[in-house]
Amino acid sequence: MADEAAVDGASPLRAVVEVVVRALVDQPDAVRVTESVRRGMTVLELTTAPGDMGKIIGRQGRTAAAIRTLVAATAERHGQRAQLDIRD
């Protein structure tokens, strides 16, 4: 079964983060997601335009927590472990 999110060459985890975050921010072209592996865990690093950082974090961190939950669920579905780091 081919994964639709990975069609453009990005991993499914990275694709999920990019789609969700680009929908939330004012400057979607400034969204960057890099992927690396540390100690057997996939680490996604998210950077956005400085003015959009508050939209990603949300009130009391709720939006960031929801995005991290999506990342964890997607990773589990693909038999991986993952974490999302939000960089400013």
C-alpha positions as CSV (number, residue, x, y, z in Angstrom):
1,M,0.0,0.0,0.0
2,A,1.5,3.3,-1.1
3,D,1.3,6.2,1.4
4,E,-0.2,9.2,-0.3
5,A,1.6,11.7,2.0
6,A,5.0,10.3,1.0
7,V,4.4,10.6,-2.8
8,D,6.6,13.8,-3.1
9,G,9.6,12.0,-1.5
10,A,9.1,13.3,2.0
11,S,8.6,10.8,4.8
12,P,5.0,10.5,6.1
13,L,6.0,12.1,9.4
14,R,7.5,15.1,7.7
15,A,4.6,15.4,5.3
16,V,2.1,15.4,8.2
17,V,3.9,18.2,10.0
18,E,4.4,20.3,6.9
19,V,0.7,20.1,5.9
20,V,-0.7,20.9,9.3
21,V,1.8,23.7,10.1
22,R,1.5,25.4,6.7
23,A,-2.3,25.5,7.2
24,L,-1.8,27.3,10.5
25,V,0.7,30.0,9.6
26,D,0.6,33.3,7.7
27,Q,3.9,32.6,5.9
28,P,3.7,28.9,4.7
29,D,6.8,29.2,2.5
30,A,8.9,29.9,5.6
31,V,8.0,26.5,7.1
32,R,11.0,24.1,7.2
33,V,11.0,20.6,8.6
34,T,14.2,18.7,8.8
35,E,14.4,15.0,9.8
36,S,17.2,13.1,11.5
37,V,17.6,10.0,13.5
38,R,19.0,10.0,17.1
39,R,19.3,6.9,19.2
40,G,16.9,5.0,17.0
41,M,14.2,7.8,17.2
42,T,13.2,10.0,14.3
43,V,13.6,13.7,15.3
44,L,11.7,16.3,13.3
45,E,12.9,19.9,13.7
46,L,10.3,22.6,12.8
47,T,11.2,26.2,12.0
48,T,8.8,28.9,10.9
49,A,8.9,32.7,10.4
50,P,9.3,34.4,13.8
51,G,5.8,36.0,13.6
52,D,4.2,32.6,13.2
53,M,5.8,30.9,16.1
54,G,2.9,31.8,18.5
55,K,0.4,30.2,16.1
56,I,2.3,27.0,16.2
57,I,2.7,27.0,20.0
58,G,-0.9,28.1,20.7
59,R,-2.4,29.0,24.0
60,Q,-0.6,27.3,26.8
61,G,1.1,25.1,24.2
62,R,-2.1,23.3,23.2
63,T,-1.5,23.5,19.4
64,A,2.1,22.3,19.8
65,A,0.9,19.4,21.9
66,A,-1.7,18.5,19.3
67,I,0.9,18.5,16.5
68,R,3.2,16.4,18.6
69,T,0.4,13.9,19.2
70,L,-0.2,13.7,15.4
71,V,3.5,13.0,14.9
72,A,3.6,10.3,17.6
73,A,0.4,8.6,16.1
74,T,1.8,8.7,12.6
75,A,5.1,7.3,13.7
76,E,3.4,4.5,15.6
77,R,1.4,3.6,12.6
78,H,4.6,3.2,10.6
79,G,6.3,1.2,13.4
80,Q,8.6,4.1,14.4
81,R,9.2,6.4,17.3
82,A,9.4,10.1,16.7
83,Q,9.5,13.5,18.4
84,L,9.0,17.0,17.2
85,D,11.3,19.8,18.2
86,I,10.1,23.4,17.6
87,R,13.0,25.7,16.9
88,D,12.8,29.5,17.2
